[in-house]
Amino acid sequence: MPRIVTRTVIFALVCAAALAIAMMLRPELRLAARAAWNDPRLLAAFADDARIRYESEARACAAETAALLPAAIAQIEAAHGRHFAQPPIVGVYASFENYANANAMDDPGIAAVTRAGAALLSPTLCGKERGRLEGVLTHELSHVHLSGWRPLGAPRPPQWFTEGLAVMASNGGGAEGVSEAEAAQAIHEGYRVVLDGRRWIDFAMLAFEREPPRHPKLDALTQRQRLAYRQAGMFVGWLRTRDEKAFMQLLRALEAGEAFEPSVEVAFGENPSQLWRRFVADLSQRGRRDARD
């Protein structure tokens, strides 16, 4: 019996050492482990709404979030054309360090993220960026809604679409400070976001056909993100206005785990690049009409 126990202990130590080495060699594994340890589902449930999970120091922010949540859920369900697959979980953090660990990017500067089907809100949203709380909460709930229906392992839609959908569904959440008129003017001048398959989570890698000029009141990364998000949101909104039935058909296909580009072609009869060119042409025509008026 002692020999069996000794072997078990040795095996456990070897596994722990192997995991530690793997985490050192693969930073994403270390980040994933931190995120699991700081998952919002492990936080206390807010008394008036168990969908809200919060750190004790963030109780006031949790109360504000709980007050906004019903309207935000209703808005997303209307925009997506379907109820949530399960009640959404929203994590409210008081510690920037814990939030950075939970978001799996080790970055406390991101206002909010959706991870593992839950929306995580940075302390800044009840601090210096309090004015963004409602819009960003609603934006993140769009991500929670879409991910909640999709099967595990399904191909991810391109991030320009998921972020554009969230901006459209939240009436501009995540693209604050860049108006549709400003984004349309940027498109007209050739500062158009490239709608490709890259990971937009790396804001420094956002690609534009021409590099947009610096905004005097925004840092470069914030400017690029919000201009890109606004343009993507306008395009997704245009798709929905162009053909509501086709748009909902696309969402249902993505929720079922279908690949993005074939689903777009089945729903709209054209690929995303062709539709983007039509969108840009429509913006130009609208701009000429406005100029005449």
C-alpha positions as CSV (number, residue, x, y, z in Angstrom):
1,M,0.0,0.0,0.0
2,P,2.7,2.6,0.8
3,R,4.4,1.8,-2.5
4,I,1.1,2.5,-4.3
5,V,0.7,5.8,-2.4
6,T,4.3,6.8,-3.2
7,R,3.8,6.1,-6.9
8,T,0.5,8.1,-6.9
9,V,2.3,11.1,-5.2
10,I,5.2,10.9,-7.7
11,F,2.8,10.7,-10.6
12,A,0.9,13.7,-9.3
13,L,4.1,15.7,-8.9
14,V,5.3,14.8,-12.4
15,C,1.9,15.9,-13.8
16,A,2.1,19.2,-11.9
17,A,5.7,19.8,-13.0
18,A,4.7,19.0,-16.6
19,L,1.8,21.4,-16.4
20,A,4.1,24.1,-14.9
21,I,6.6,23.7,-17.7
22,A,3.9,23.8,-20.3
23,M,2.5,27.0,-18.8
24,M,6.0,28.6,-18.9
25,L,6.5,27.6,-22.5
26,R,2.9,28.5,-23.6
27,P,1.9,31.9,-22.2
28,E,-1.7,31.4,-23.4
29,L,-2.0,28.3,-21.1
30,R,-0.9,30.5,-18.1
31,L,-3.4,33.2,-19.1
32,A,-6.2,30.6,-19.5
33,A,-5.4,29.1,-16.0
34,R,-5.5,32.6,-14.5
35,A,-8.8,33.2,-16.2
36,A,-10.3,30.0,-14.9
37,W,-9.2,30.9,-11.4
38,N,-10.8,34.3,-11.7
39,D,-14.0,33.2,-13.5
40,P,-16.9,35.5,-12.7
41,R,-19.1,32.5,-11.9
42,L,-16.9,32.0,-8.8
43,L,-17.8,35.5,-7.5
44,A,-20.7,36.3,-5.2
45,A,-24.2,36.5,-6.8
46,F,-25.8,39.9,-6.5
47,A,-28.8,39.7,-4.1
48,D,-31.3,41.2,-6.5
49,D,-30.1,39.5,-9.6
50,A,-28.0,36.3,-9.6
51,R,-27.0,36.9,-13.2
52,I,-24.7,39.6,-11.8
53,R,-21.5,38.3,-10.1
54,Y,-19.3,40.8,-8.3
55,E,-16.3,41.4,-6.1
56,S,-17.4,42.8,-2.7
57,E,-15.8,46.2,-3.3
58,A,-17.8,46.5,-6.5
59,R,-21.3,46.3,-4.9
60,A,-22.4,49.8,-5.9
61,C,-21.3,49.1,-9.5
62,A,-23.1,45.7,-9.4
63,A,-26.2,47.5,-8.4
64,E,-25.9,49.9,-11.3
65,T,-25.3,47.1,-13.7
66,A,-28.3,45.1,-12.3
67,A,-30.5,48.1,-12.9
68,L,-29.4,48.4,-16.6
69,L,-29.4,44.6,-17.3
70,P,-33.1,44.0,-18.1
71,A,-33.3,46.7,-20.8
72,A,-30.0,45.7,-22.2
73,I,-31.1,42.0,-22.5
74,A,-34.4,43.1,-24.2
75,Q,-32.5,45.3,-26.6
76,I,-30.1,42.4,-27.6
77,E,-32.9,39.9,-28.0
78,A,-34.8,42.3,-30.3
79,A,-31.7,43.0,-32.4
80,H,-30.7,39.3,-32.6
81,G,-34.3,38.1,-33.1
82,R,-34.1,35.5,-30.4
83,H,-34.0,35.0,-26.7
84,F,-30.7,34.1,-24.9
85,A,-29.8,30.4,-24.9
86,Q,-29.3,30.7,-21.1
87,P,-29.4,33.6,-18.6
88,P,-26.3,35.7,-19.3
89,I,-23.7,36.1,-16.6
90,V,-22.0,39.5,-16.0
91,G,-18.9,39.8,-13.8
92,V,-18.3,43.1,-12.1
93,Y,-14.7,43.6,-10.9
94,A,-13.3,46.1,-8.4
95,S,-9.7,45.0,-8.8
96,F,-7.9,45.8,-12.1
97,E,-5.5,43.0,-11.3
98,N,-8.2,40.4,-10.9
99,Y,-10.0,41.7,-14.0
100,A,-6.8,41.4,-16.0
101,N,-6.4,37.9,-14.8
102,A,-10.0,37.0,-15.6
103,N,-10.0,38.4,-19.1
104,A,-7.2,36.0,-20.2
105,M,-5.2,38.8,-21.8
106,D,-3.5,40.1,-18.7
107,D,-4.7,43.6,-19.8
108,P,-6.5,45.8,-17.3
109,G,-7.0,48.6,-19.9
110,I,-9.7,46.9,-21.9
111,A,-13.1,48.1,-20.8
112,A,-14.9,44.8,-21.1
113,V,-14.6,41.4,-22.7
114,T,-16.7,38.3,-23.2
115,R,-15.0,35.1,-22.1
116,A,-16.5,31.6,-21.8
117,G,-20.0,32.9,-22.3
118,A,-19.8,35.6,-19.6
119,A,-19.4,39.3,-19.9
120,L,-16.6,40.8,-17.8
121,L,-16.7,44.5,-16.9
122,S,-13.6,46.5,-15.9
123,P,-13.6,48.7,-12.8
124,T,-13.2,51.7,-15.1
125,L,-16.9,51.4,-16.2
126,C,-18.0,52.5,-12.8
127,G,-15.1,54.9,-12.5
128,K,-13.7,57.3,-15.1
129,E,-15.7,55.7,-17.9
130,R,-19.0,55.5,-16.2
131,G,-20.7,57.1,-19.1
132,R,-19.9,54.0,-21.2
133,L,-21.4,51.4,-18.8
134,E,-24.8,51.0,-20.5
135,G,-23.5,50.8,-24.0
136,V,-20.5,48.5,-23.3
137,L,-22.7,46.2,-21.2
138,T,-25.2,45.9,-24.1
139,H,-22.3,45.4,-26.6
140,E,-20.9,42.5,-24.5
141,L,-24.3,40.9,-24.2
142,S,-24.4,40.7,-28.0
143,H,-21.3,38.5,-27.8
144,V,-22.7,36.5,-25.0
145,H,-25.9,35.9,-27.0
146,L,-24.2,34.7,-30.1
147,S,-21.7,32.5,-28.3
148,G,-24.4,31.0,-26.1
149,W,-26.2,29.4,-29.1
150,R,-23.1,28.3,-31.0
151,P,-21.9,24.7,-30.5
152,L,-18.5,24.1,-29.0
153,G,-15.8,23.8,-31.7
154,A,-17.8,25.7,-34.3
155,P,-15.8,27.9,-36.7
156,R,-15.7,31.5,-35.3
157,P,-17.2,34.3,-37.4
158,P,-14.6,36.9,-38.3
159,Q,-14.2,39.4,-35.5
160,W,-15.2,42.4,-37.7
161,F,-18.7,40.8,-37.9
162,T,-19.1,40.0,-34.3
163,E,-17.9,43.4,-33.2
164,G,-20.0,45.1,-35.9
165,L,-23.0,43.1,-34.8
166,A,-22.4,44.2,-31.2
167,V,-22.0,47.8,-32.1
168,M,-25.1,47.8,-34.2
169,A,-27.2,45.9,-31.6
170,S,-26.1,48.2,-28.8
171,N,-26.6,51.4,-30.7
172,G,-22.9,52.3,-30.8
173,G,-21.5,50.6,-27.6
174,G,-17.8,50.2,-28.1
175,A,-17.5,52.8,-30.8
176,E,-18.1,55.9,-28.6
177,G,-16.5,59.1,-29.8
178,V,-16.7,58.2,-33.5
179,S,-20.0,59.2,-35.1
180,E,-21.5,57.5,-38.1
181,A,-20.9,60.7,-40.1
182,E,-17.2,60.7,-39.1
183,A,-16.9,57.0,-40.0
184,A,-18.6,57.6,-43.4
185,Q,-16.3,60.5,-44.2
186,A,-13.3,58.3,-43.3
187,I,-14.6,55.6,-45.7
188,H,-15.1,58.2,-48.4
189,E,-11.5,59.4,-48.0
190,G,-10.2,55.8,-48.2
191,Y,-9.6,55.2,-44.5
192,R,-11.5,52.0,-44.7
193,V,-11.1,49.1,-42.3
194,V,-10.0,45.9,-44.0
195,L,-12.7,43.2,-43.2
196,D,-10.5,40.2,-43.0
197,G,-10.1,37.3,-40.7
198,R,-7.4,38.7,-38.4
199,R,-7.8,38.8,-34.7
200,W,-9.0,42.3,-33.9
201,I,-8.3,41.7,-30.3
202,D,-4.8,42.9,-31.2
203,F,-5.8,46.5,-31.7
204,A,-2.4,47.5,-33.0
205,M,-2.9,45.1,-35.9
206,L,-6.1,46.6,-37.2
207,A,-5.7,47.1,-40.9
208,F,-7.0,50.0,-42.9
209,E,-6.7,50.6,-46.6
210,R,-5.1,53.9,-45.8
211,E,-3.8,54.8,-42.3
212,P,-6.3,57.2,-40.7
213,P,-5.0,60.5,-39.4
214,R,-4.5,60.8,-35.7
215,H,-7.4,62.1,-33.6
216,P,-6.1,64.8,-31.2
217,K,-8.3,63.6,-28.3
218,L,-7.8,59.8,-28.6
219,D,-4.8,57.6,-28.3
220,A,-3.8,55.7,-31.4
221,L,-5.1,52.3,-30.3
222,T,-8.5,53.7,-29.1
223,Q,-8.9,55.6,-32.3
224,R,-8.2,52.6,-34.5
225,Q,-10.5,50.4,-32.5
226,R,-13.4,52.7,-32.4
227,L,-13.2,53.8,-36.0
228,A,-13.0,50.2,-37.1
229,Y,-15.8,49.1,-34.8
230,R,-18.0,52.0,-36.0
231,Q,-17.4,51.2,-39.7
232,A,-18.1,47.5,-39.1
233,G,-21.2,48.3,-37.1
234,M,-22.5,50.5,-40.0
235,F,-21.9,47.7,-42.5
236,V,-23.7,45.1,-40.3
237,G,-26.6,47.6,-39.9
238,W,-26.7,48.1,-43.6
239,L,-26.9,44.3,-44.1
240,R,-29.8,44.1,-41.8
241,T,-31.6,47.1,-43.4
242,R,-30.9,45.7,-46.9
243,D,-32.7,42.4,-46.2
244,E,-34.0,41.7,-42.7
245,K,-35.0,38.1,-43.5
246,A,-31.6,37.3,-45.0
247,F,-29.9,38.9,-42.0
248,M,-31.8,36.7,-39.5
249,Q,-31.1,33.7,-41.7
250,L,-27.4,34.5,-41.4
251,L,-27.6,34.8,-37.6
252,R,-29.4,31.5,-37.3
253,A,-26.8,29.8,-39.5
254,L,-24.0,31.2,-37.4
255,E,-25.7,30.2,-34.2
256,A,-26.0,26.6,-35.6
257,G,-22.3,26.6,-36.1
258,E,-22.1,27.1,-39.9
259,A,-19.1,28.7,-41.5
260,F,-19.3,32.4,-42.0
261,E,-18.6,33.1,-45.7
262,P,-20.8,30.3,-47.1
263,S,-23.6,31.4,-44.8
264,V,-23.4,35.0,-46.1
265,E,-23.6,33.8,-49.7
266,V,-26.6,31.5,-49.0
267,A,-28.4,34.3,-47.1
268,F,-27.6,37.3,-49.4
269,G,-26.5,35.7,-52.7
270,E,-23.1,37.5,-52.6
271,N,-19.9,37.2,-50.6
272,P,-18.9,39.7,-47.9
273,S,-16.4,41.6,-50.2
274,Q,-19.1,42.1,-52.8
275,L,-21.6,43.3,-50.2
276,W,-19.0,45.7,-48.7
277,R,-18.5,47.3,-52.1
278,R,-22.2,47.8,-52.4
279,F,-22.3,49.3,-49.0
280,V,-19.5,51.8,-49.8
281,A,-21.2,52.7,-53.1
282,D,-24.5,53.3,-51.2
283,L,-22.6,55.6,-48.7
284,S,-21.2,57.6,-51.6
285,Q,-24.6,58.0,-53.3
286,R,-26.1,59.1,-49.9
287,G,-23.2,61.6,-49.4
288,R,-23.8,63.1,-52.9
289,R,-27.6,63.4,-52.2
290,D,-26.9,65.1,-48.8
291,A,-24.4,67.5,-50.5
292,R,-27.1,68.5,-53.1
293,D,-29.7,69.0,-50.3
